[in-house]
Amino acid sequence: MKTKHRLSVLLTLAALVFVPVSCSFLEIDTENKIAVSEIDYTNTSEMYQPVIGAYSKLRWPGMHWINNILWTGRDDDMTSGRDNDQQDALRFGYRGGYQCPNSFWGLNNAWITAYDVIRTSNSALEALDKYAEHITPGTSDYENYRSYRGEVVTIAAWSYYMLVTSFGDCVILKDNNQTRFIRSTREHVCEYVLEQLEAVIPQMKRMRPNEMVHPGAFSAYTAEAMAARFALLLGDYAKVETLTQDIIDHGGFELYGDYYNLFKIPGKLCNESLMEVQVTDFGLATGDYIGIDQWYVSQGATLTGKADGADVSISGWNFCQFNTRFVEWCKARGETVRLETSCLQSGDVTREGFTVTSSGVFNGKAYLPYDQMTGGNTEWGRNNNVRLLRYAEVLLMNAEAKVRNGKSGDEPLAEVRTRAGLAAVTGATLDDILDERRVELCAEWGLRYTDLVRTGKAETVLNDPALVRDQANGEWTPAKAYWPVPGLQLVNLPELAEQPE
């Protein structure tokens, strides 16, 4: 019992959220909770409620601003961007020599929120199985049950992906009654999650998320894309190719034609989207809000301009800044719309006529123009979804897998480059594809850093003498590839320090 008590500190005990059946998929009141013991599992019309709870937990606290600062600040192109606030966050990137203090509250938060999502997902699966006890196999309710389970497994898989790419070795939490918490190796975790995803993919709906009965819900193609990510980490390129090719051939996905608006309101749940966290302010200046706290605000710069003849400004906290070397690299490549969209640089004037007045180069993928904001509510990015996984990444995973498998990756690579206004590459190499991932997926989930680690390029790239470090001591080494277990977790559960299995 003592161990179970400590677990509530380690992973946080996530309450399973249920909401009234009159609510739509997105209209989630996370405070309106019904005790699990009061649920009537014979009423299968409410079977989607635990799934909604898992999505809600992914949205918040899954999308916590401090986690994003740490995830995106690890590579050579970005830093957390502030040296007068959350200074310890700088030490997780090249500016601080990858010192990664295990006492930093943000590190502990990243661990806790990931397991919060996993615990809620476990609870949702348990609830779905209770509903299944009252369902006849072969009926439409049973098919929905199987598909719903797949959605929840995919939600948990996203958290495991962030854990293994950030912490490396971590705990596999198979159920919430677990009392043994020895970490598993990174490879073992990847294999476990990949197995879970492959088990549910055949049971899920084969359609785009924006075609689902619950618009934006995760589909078989979402699960395949997540599985491809894990297979890529494991170096199973045959599996990456098979999974991504199925999405390409049968998913009906396409790149959104307007890259500038892809990450803004017009791009919400477009045909490029495989995985989004949904947000809405219901078009209201005040009142109900299904949101992500300070996710976008933390990344916002200050922009000033005019609206309706009046001087107005929008601003955030100025975290998540690009290295100017990345901007110059993009220019040398001939980048236009991707550079304009991704990088908001001091003095730049946006298409909407707003000037960036903050000093630095900020993440433009987090920028929401003033004229796309709800009238009377100009908090940075408030009404925008968070993009977790896009079809462009699927194409680039497919291109990489094909090249590694001795085939041509030119076609999927060309599709991404054409949208960006760049010429196709003939005889594309692995480096061509990695460069394309670098610019196409910049500031997204630390994917650049993950690519450097998995391809063995990290030590050379992250120790480039041209990178300006704020602290003389400290450099990237293979031993620093992953974050340490948070100190608070080691205090509460010492077995986390044991050799991973």
N, C-alpha and C positions, 0 to 999 in steps of 0.2 A: 504493500500500500504506500510505503514511503516513496518508492520509485515512481509510482503513478502520480503522486503529488508533485514530485519534482518535474515530471513531464509537463505539467500544466504551465510551469515557468519556462521550460525549454521551448516548447512548440506553440504555446498558447492554446487554450481550449476554445475552439471556434464553435459558436452556437449555430445550429442549422436553421436557416431562415426560411420561413414559409410566409406566403402572402395571400390575400384574398383572390379567389379565382376570377373575379371580375377584372383584375388588372391585366394589361397586355404584357408581352414579354419584357419590354423595356421599363414599364412603369412599376418599378420595384420600390416599395417602402421597406427599407431594411430594418426599421424599428418596429414594424408590425409583425411580431414573432408569435408563433403558436407552439406550445410545448410539444415535444415529440410524442409524449405519452398520450396526448389528446387527439392524435391524428387517426382518422378512420381509413385504414389501408384498403378497405373494400371499396372506397369511393375513388375509382381510378380516374375520374375526371380531374382530380387534383394531383395526378401523378407527376406532373411537370414541376410542381412546387419545389421539391428539393434540388432540381436542376437549376432553377432560378436562383436558389440560395447559393449554389456553387459559382454561378456567373457573378452574382453580387459580390462574393468574397474576392474573386479575381479582380473585379473593378476596384474595390476598396476593402482592405488595405493593400491588395496586390499591386496597385499602381501608386505606390508611395514615392513622393518626390526624392527623398534621400537615396532610395534604392537606385533610381534612375541616374542620379549624379555619379554614384559609384560604378554602375554598369557602363555608362558611356564615357567615363573619364579615364579608361584604362589604356587606350591605344596611343599611338604617336600623333594622331590628328586632333585629339580633343583633350581638354582638361575640365575640371569642375568649374574653373573660371573665376573663383573668388579667393583672395588671400586675406580678406578681412572678416570672413564668416565661414564657419565649418572648415577651418583650416586643415583639420585632420584629413578631410576628403582629398586634399591635394596630394597627400602622401601615398594615396593608392594609385597614382599615375606617374608618368615620367617626371613631372616637376618635383615630386618628392622621392624619387628613386625607388618607388614600389616598396615602401617600408610597411604599409598596411598594418597599422596598430590594431591589435585585437580588442583594445579597450574602447574603440570608437563606437558611439551609440548607433551610428548608421550601419555599421557592419552587423551588429546584433539585430537591427531592425530588418535587414535584408534576409537574414536567416529565419527570423520569426515569421515574417509575412509569407515567405514561401511555404513554410509548414502550416501556416494558418489556412492557406488555400488547399493544401493537400488534405489536412484534417477535415475540412468542410466537404471536400470531394469524397472522402471516405464515408462520411456520414450520409451524404447524398446517395451513394451507392448502396449503403445499408438500407436506407429508406426505400429506394427503388426495388430492392429485392423483397422487401416486405409487401409492397404492392403486387409484385409478381406472384406471390403465393395465392393471390385471388384472381389470377388471369389465366385463361386457357391458351396453351401454346397454339400458334397458328392463326390467332385472331389479330385484328388490327391493333388492339391494345398491347398485345404481346410484342408485335413488331415495333411499336412505339417505345415500349420498355427497353428493348434491346438497343434501339437507336439512342435513347436518352442516356443509357449507361455509357455509350460511346462518347457522347458529348462530355460527360463528367470525367471520364478517363483522359480525354484530350485536355481538359482544363488542368488536371493534375500534372499531365505531362509537361505543360508549359512551365509550371513551377519547378519540376525536376530539371528541366533544361537550364533554367537560370541558376539552379543550385550547382549542377555539375560543371557549368562553364565559369562559375564564380568561385565556388569552394572546392571543386574537384570531388574528393571523397566525401560522402554524406550518408545520412541515414535513409534507408528505404523504409517508409512507414506503410506497412501493408494494411494495417487496420488500427483503429484508435484505442484498442485494448492492449496493444503491444507493450511489453515491459522490458524488452531488451533493445538497447540503442547503440550497438556497436556500428560504427560507420562501415559502409561498403565502399569498395574501390570505385573510382569514377567509371571504369569500364563495366563493372558489374551493374551499377545503377543504369547506365545506358542500355545494357542488354535487357535488364528487367523492364524498363519503360517501353523499349521497342517491342518486346514480347506482349506487353499489355495492349499496346496500340494495334499490333497486327491481329490480336484476337478480336478486337471490336470493329475494325475497319469493314469487314464483310457485313456487319449488322447495321451499319449506319446508312443514312440517306446519301445517294450519289447525286448531289446537286450543289450548286454554289450556295454559300451562306445566305446571300440575298434572295435566294429562291426558297428558302426553308419556310415551313409553316410559321415558325417563330423567326421572323427575319433577323439575320445575323447570327443565328445559332450555328454551332460548329457541325460540319458534315464529314462524310467519309474522306473527302478531299483535304479538309483541314487536318484530320488525323494522319493522312498519308504524308502531308507536308511536314508535320511534326516528326513523324517516323523517319522521314528523309534526313531531317536535321540530326537525329541521333545516329542514324547509319553513317552520316558524314563524319561525325565525331569518332566513330569506331573504324573508319576507313573501309567500310563495306560499300564500295562504289558500284558494284553490280546492283545491290539493293537500292541505292540512291537513284540509279538510273531507272530501275523498274518502277519505283514509287512515283517519281516525278514524271515519267513518261505517261503513266496512266492519267495523271492530272492534266497533262498537256493534251492528250488525245481525246479524253472523254469528259473533262470537267466543264468545258464551255467558258473558261476564263479568258480574259484578254487584258492587255495593258491599258490603263486609263489614258486616253489621248492627251489630256491636259495635265502635264506633270506639275505645273505650278499650282493647280488646284487639287491635286491628288491628296494632299495631306490637310486640306481645308474642308469646309462644309460641303461643297459640291462633290467631293470624293468619298463621302461617307458611304460605306457598304456598296461600293462600285464593283464592277465585274473583275477587278484586280484583287479584291479583298478575299483572303482565306481566313483571316482571324482578326477581329477587332473587339476592343472593349467599348461598349456603347455608352454614350453620354447624352443627356438632354436637359435643357432648362425649360422644356415645354413651351418655348417662345414667350416666357414670362420674365419680366424684369426682376421680380421678387417671388418668393414662395418656393414651391416644390422644385427640387433639383436632384437629378440622378447624376452624380459627378464623381470626380477623382481628386477632390481636395486641391492641393497646390501643384499637381503634376505639371501643368503647362505654365502656371505662374512662376514656378521656380526657374524655368528656362527662358523666361521673357526678358527682352531688352526694353529700353525706353524708346518709343517712336512718337513723333509729334507730327501733326498735320491739321487739316481743316475738314469739317463735316458740317453741312448746312450753314456755311459761312462763318462758323465759330472755330476758334483754336481748340483742338482736343489732343489728348495724349493717351497712350496705352503703355503700360509698363509692368515689368515683372521683377524677379530677384537677380537677374544677370548671371545665373549659373550656366553650366554647359556651353563652354566656348571652344571654337575651333582654333587650332594652331594656324597662323597665317601662312605657314609652309604648305598646308593643305590647299589653301586658296590658290597659291601660286602654282601648285601642281595641277590643279583643276584647269587653270587658265592655259597652262602649257599643253594640256590634252585637247584643248579646244572646247571645253565644257561651256555651255551657255545656260540653258533652262535649268539644268540640275544644279549648277553653281548658284544661279539667282535664287532658286527655291531653297536650297540647303543652307546657304550662308548669308546671314544678315550682318553686314560690316558697317562699322562706324562711318557715317556720312552717306551711306547708300540711300537712295530714294526708291521706295517700292512702287509697284504698278499703280497702287492706290494713292500715290502722292504723299506718303508718310516718310519722314526722314529718321534714320536710326541715329539717335543722339548718345546712346551708351557707348563707352569705349570698349572695343573688342570685336570679335566675329562670333555671332550667336547662331544657335540652331534654328534655321528658318523653317524646318519641318514642324516646329512647334508654334509657328506664327499663324495667327488668325486675323485677317484684315478687319479693320473697324467696321466696314460696311457689311461684313458677314456676322457680326455680333448681334445679339438680341438687343433691341432698343431699350435703353435704360440700364443695361448690364454689360459693362465693358471690361470685366475681369478677363485677363489674358487667357484665351483658348477655352473659355468656360463651356461652350456648347459643342465642343469638338470631340470626336471619337479618338481612341488611341489605337494606332495600327500595330498589330503584333506580328503579322506575317502576310507577305504579299506575293502575288504571282510572279513578279520580277525575280524574287529570290528563288522560286521554284525553277524558273528558266535557267538561272545561273547555277543552281545545284545540278541541274540536268546537264548543262554544258560542261561543268567540271567533271562530273562522273563519266561522261562520254570520252573526254580527253584522257582521263586516267585509265579508261577501259580500252584505249587504243583506237577510238573512233573520232569522228569530227564533231566538235562542239560549236561549229560556226553558226548553225541555224538558230539555236536558242539564244546565243550571244548576240547575233545580229538583231533579233527582235528587241532586245533591251536597248541596244545602241541606236537603232533607228528611232525609237521613241525619244531618245535624248538628242537627236539631230546629228548623230555621228555616223560615219561610214562603216560598213561591215568590215570585219577582219577575216582574211582568208588564212586557213591553217592556224587557227587560234591556239595559243599555248596556255599552259596552266597559269603562267604569270599574267597573260592577257585577261584571263577570267578573274583572277584574284584582284587585279587592278579595277576591273569593272565592278566587282563586289564592293571594293573600297569606296567608290564614288556613289554607286547606286544605293548602297545600304548604309551610308555614313550616318552616324548618330543614332543608329537603330540597334539597341539591345547589346552593345558591346561586340557586335559581330566582327568588326575589324580586328579587335584584340583576339577573339576566339580563332579567327583565321590565322593570325600570326603564330599563335601557340600550336595549333594542330598541324601547320605546315612546316614547323621548325624554323620559321623566320624571325621569331620574336627577339631572340638574343641580339641579333644584328640590328634589326630595325629599331628596337626600343632603347638600345644603347648608342644610337647615333650621336656623335659628339655635337652635332648641330642642334640637337634638342636642348633647350634652355632649362636647366634644373635650378630650383630655388634652394636646394640643400646639397652641399658638396658630397656628403656621404650617401651611398645608396645607388644601386643600379639594378637592372632587371637580371635575374638569374633563373634557370629552370626551377629552382627551389621556390621561387616566388610566383610561379605560374598561376597559382590559385590562392585565394584568401585563406587566412588561418581561421580555425573555429573561433567564434567570438568568446572572449574571456568569460563573460557572464554565463554562457552555456557550459563551459568547462567547470565552473564553480558548482553549478546546479546539477550537472551530470558528468562526473569525472570519467565515465567509461567512454566518452567521446574522444578522449586522448589516446585510447588504445589503438593498436595497429588495425587498420581497416581490413575487412575480409573480402 
